[in-house]
Amino acid sequence: MRAPDIIRKKRDGEPLEPAEIAWMVRGIATREVLDYQWSALLMAIYWRGMSPAETVALTEAMLHSGTVVDLARIAGPKIDKHSTGGVGDKTSLILAPIAAAAGVMVPMVSGRGLGHTGGTLDKLESIPGFRVDLDLDQYARVLEQCGLVLVGQTAEIAPADKKLYALRDATSTVESIPLIAASIMSKKLAEGIDGLVLDVKTGDGAFMNTLERSQELARTMCEIGARMGKRMTALVTRMDEPLGLAVGNALEVIECAACLKGEGPADLMTLSLELAAEMVLMAGLEPSIEAARAVCQRTLDDGAALERFRRVIAAQGGDPRVVDDPGLLPRARHQTPLLAPRSGCVVRARAKPIGHATVLLGAGRSRMEDGVDHSVGVMLHKKVGDRVAAGEPLCTLHHDGESRLDEARVLIQEAFEIADHAVEPAPLMVERIAISPAKTSGP
Amino acid sequence: MRAPDIIRKKRDGEPLEPAEIAWMVRGIATREVLDYQWSALLMAIYWRGMSPAETVALTEAMLHSGTVVDLARIAGPKIDKHSTGGVGDKTSLILAPIAAAAGVMVPMVSGRGLGHTGGTLDKLESIPGFRVDLDLDQYARVLEQCGLVLVGQTAEIAPADKKLYALRDATSTVESIPLIAASIMSKKLAEGIDGLVLDVKTGDGAFMNTLERSQELARTMCEIGARMGKRMTALVTRMDEPLGLAVGNALEVIECAACLKGEGPADLMTLSLELAAEMVLMAGLEPSIEAARAVCQRTLDDGAALERFRRVIAAQGGDPRVVDDPGLLPRARHQTPLLAPRSGCVVRARAKPIGHATVLLGAGRSRMEDGVDHSVGVMLHKKVGDRVAAGEPLCTLHHDGESRLDEARVLIQEAFEIADHAVEPAPLMVERIAISPAKTSGP
C-alpha cells in the first residue's frame, strides 16, 4: 500500500477499506506514513466524511495502537460514562460513586480541561494527595476494591490517537464528527468496558455548535460502540448555562460532595442521577429506567454513594475528609461578588464566556502544557429562570487578586442577561439514543 | 498569524489575504509553518480552489522565495515558451532557435521527464558534452551570445515551489489547477521574461484529463501572468497521439534537427512554427501572426534557425556536429519493428501507453532520482489517418535488449488501433487565449 493512493481515494470521495485505514494508522508508529501525509488525509476526511464502517475501522486501529485493558478477571458489569465536555460539568464525580454503590463496576479514564471546559482530572487533583496517574495494575486493584476508579490516560492507551489529535489541533481538522467519535471511542474502549453511557452536550458551552451536529455525534459514537460489541446509550443534553452552581476545580468538588449528600442544585442532581440510572440499566442490574432511578436515589439516601466517594479518594491517595470538611480543599485568597446591574429575571447565563472567565482566573488552561490553580473559580448564585434584584450578587469570583480579574469580570457580566419577562430554563434532556450490539458482531 | 487559523479559513471556503499566503510560504523557510500544516492547507486548496487573487499571491510568494533573474541589461524582448508536457513533445528545441533567429531573446528554463512524458533537459543531455547546469552568469552570457539559452532550474529558483511540489506529490494534491498554475508560473517568472507563450496540452497523453480543465489551466496561467505584468498567450493543443514520429531523447534530437532543415513531420513542424510565431508576435517584432509566421518560415528556409541551434549547442559545451551527423548521438543496440496485425487505417495511436512504453525501455523515469538511457525509444512509422497493410511496421522499438521490452511491446500494441474506416487526425490547435497586462498593473 502507498499513502498517496489512500489519500487520493478519500480525496475523491471513494470509501477506504478497513485494511487501508489500519495500514495508515500502523504507519504512524512504523514511520511508513509521515505526518504530512496523515494531515492531508485528515483534511480529506474533514471534507469527505467517513462511513460508519470506516469510522469503526479507524477506531479499532487507534484502539489497537496501544494497550487494551483486560478486566475480564474482575466480576460484574463494567460500565463507564463519557461527556463531550462543558462548563461546571462535574457529573463524573457524582454518578461514578452512585453507580458503584448500585453494583456497577466503573473504570473511568478521564481527561484534563482545555479551553473553556473543565476536566475531571483537574477537579480530582484539587483533593490533597489524590493521584490520577495509576499504572494498569493499580487501576484494576482500585476498581476491584471500590467499584470505581478515576484515572488519567496513560501513554500506553491509544498512542495513535494522541498523535493524530495533536496533528488535528495544528491543522484545523478537529471539528470532524467521525474523527471526534473515533478519538473518543478508541480511548474509552481501551478501558476494558462492556458498555458506555454518553453525555453529548449541545448549546453555547458545548464543542458541537448545533443540535443537529450533537445528535449526529451521539449517533455516530453509539453506532461505533455497538458495532464493536458494546452496549451504548447516549443522552443529548443542554449546555447553555453552567451545570450546577460551581465552576472551578475545588469549588466543584465541594458541590459534588453536597450532591452525594442529596443537597446539590437541581439540574446537576437530576442529570447525575439520570446518567447513573442509565449505567445501572445498561449493567442489567434493574429491569427498567424507573427502577434504576429508584436504586440510585437510595444510594444517596442511605449514604452508600458518599461512602464510595470517600473510599475511592482514600484508595487513590487522597484525603477522604474533604467530603465533610471543605476547609481541607484549597481556597482562593479573595472572594469578589458580581452584582446584578438591574432587577428582573435571569434569561441567559452563557456557559462559554463563564468558562473562559474561569480560565482567565487560572482554573483552566489554553494550552495542554499549562498548569491550573485548583482554588479559583466562580460560584453562581443565580441561574436562568431566577429572579434577581438590582445590587444582589449574581455570582462570586474566587480569585487570587491577579490582574486578569477585570477581564474575567467583563466576560461574566456580558454572559448574564436580565430581562423584565420571566423565563423557564429549557429542559436539560434533549434526546436519548440506545443501541445494543448485534448478536453476530464480535469485538 | 497562526497556521491553524489560515488553514481553517481555507477549509471553510473563505478567501485568504495575500499577506496570509505570503506568510505561509515564508514559513516554509523559517520553519514557522510545518510540513504537516502545509499539506493540510494543500488539501483544503485542492477542495476549495483559489481565486485569481489568491493564485497570484501564491505565485508571487513562491517566486520571491528565491532568486528572480534580472535580464534588464540584455537588450531585446525576452520571451519563453512553456508546455504542460506530452509524448514526443520536442517543440522547444525547434522553436527556440527559430524565435531567436527571428530576433526574440529566448531564456528557457526546462525540466526533466517524469512519468509518461519526456523532458527537454533529458533530450538536450543526449547531445555529447551538452551542459544544462549553467550558473546565472553563464545563463545570461549564453543568452546574449546566441539569442537563446536552454538550462535546468537551479536550486536558487523558487525553492518554496520545490518544497511544495514534493509535498503535493506525497499527499495526492498535485492535480489542482491553481496549484499547478502557481507552480509553473513562479518558476517561469523567475527567468526574467517579458512574456510567455504557453502550450497547454489536452487529451490522452496530457496531464489534464478533460478539455475543460486544460482550458481552465490555460486561462488561469494567462491571468496570473497578466496580473503580474507579463504578456501571455496560450494555445490549447491536442496530445492524443505523440507529436512527430520520434519518442526518446536522442531520437527526438535527430527529429528536431530535421525540422530545422524543413524536413520534419507535418504536425511537429506546424506546431513549432505556430508557437515560434506567437513568440515573435508577442515580442512586437511583427504586426500580425501571419507576418510572424512568414518570418519564422524564413529562418528555416535560409538556415538561420539551424545555425542558432548549432551555436547554442556549442555555447553550452555540446558537439554541434550532431545536427548534421546523427551518428554522433547515442544509438540503441537493437531495433525491433512492431508489425501491423491487420490492414486498415490507423484510427488511434494513444500517447500515454506509448510514453509509458518508452519509460519501460529506459528513456524516462518514474521517480525523479532515476537516470535515463538517452539512446532508447520508439520511432513511429504510422500515425492517425495513415493506411497500413498487415505485416507492415507500425513503429520501431530502439532498445538495449533488456527484459522490459516485452512489456513495452504489449503497451504499444494496445496503443494502436486499426479499423476498416478511414479517419482524419483531429486538428492540433483547439483554442488560443491571449491576455496583455493591464496598463496599471505593476510587478
Interface residues (C-beta under 8 A of the other chain):
Chain A: A3 P4 D5 I7 R8 R11 L34 D35 Y36 Q37 W38 S39 A40 L42 M43 A44 Y46 W47 L167 D169 A170 T171 S172 T173
Chain B: A3 P4 D5 I7 R8 R11 L34 D35 Y36 Q37 W38 S39 A40 L42 M43 A44 Y46 W47 L167 D169 A170 T171 S172 T173
